[in-house]
């Protein structure tokens, strides 16, 4: 069984490739600007905005499944149109699809969101993600839509880099005390995605940790793990910043967790304070 990982040179994609290589799984990967370092992995350049190139890669690889871990941020052509194009192409070839979505599809009005919750985005990025997952479920009903939250690693994520930069004074800004999410460790997320890709599961799944923490509290946990002084981290209120976006979004992953053997750890556990 060959699995194609799209967006494999990114933070999550790199971990997906690493786990595949460790398990000896046949994996092919795509990149947009430059390939990753996965030993033994074959790489193809792919821009999801290019339908001709997408067809060419799928026909050359003939994968049994595709994991879409790409991120185009608020670029509608990449984040919305690209995954829709992928879903149509995969469905027409009978290829299994696992698409990574985001808690940004929710407004925070309900705070707690399980797998049955309907998208109500309040940002362009959230709208693009919501459009993608809605269309994917329409055009590829046998697909998996996997919603996740802030992705943390062992020092390599953008969230962790922000903490270090704020603590060192090389970055301006604050960590919000009123902006709450349910972080997940990248290794747990990748393992869960592999588990979903290699089964016949379909539908919506939530892959987030059980701990709801503010971005400031998450920063404190990262600082404590990395030997930084948490007192160096500036705090503030997102409500005072006038930045768009939800304040409190908590993905309820309990129903998904009951279907997985992969344990989705909470931030306090994987950052060493649980």
GIHU-V969512 format. One line per field, one symbol per residue. ss: DSSP state (H for helix, E for strand, C for the rest). phi: phi as a letter, one per 40 degrees, with the letter a starting at -180 (. if undefined). A space follows every 10 residues. Layout:
ss: ???
phi: ???
This chain:
ss: CCEEEECCCC HHHHHHHHHH HHHCCCEEEE ECCCCCCCCC CEEEECCCCC HHHHHHHHHH HCCCEEEECC CCCCCHHHHH HHHHHHHHHH HHHCCEEEEE EEHHHCCCCC CEECCCCCCC CCCHHHHHHH HHHHHHHHHC CCCEEEEECC EECCCCCHHH HHHHHHHHCC CCCCEECCCE ECCEEHHHHH HHHHHHHCCC CCEEEEECCC CCEEHHHHHH HHHHHCCCCH HHCCEECHHH CCCCCCCECE ECCHHHHHHC CCCCCCHHHH CCCC
phi: .bbbbcgccc ccdccccdcc cccgccbbbb bcbaccbdcg ccbbcabccb cccdcccccc cfccabbcbc bbfccdcccb cdccdccccc ccbgccbbbc bacccbcgcc gcbcccccca cbbdcccccc cccccccccb dccbbbcbbc bbbbhccccc ccdcccccgc bchbbccbbb abcbcdcccc ccccccccbb cbhcbbbbcc ccbccccccc ccccccgccd ccccbabcdc cgcchccbbb ccbcccdccb ccccccdccc cgbc
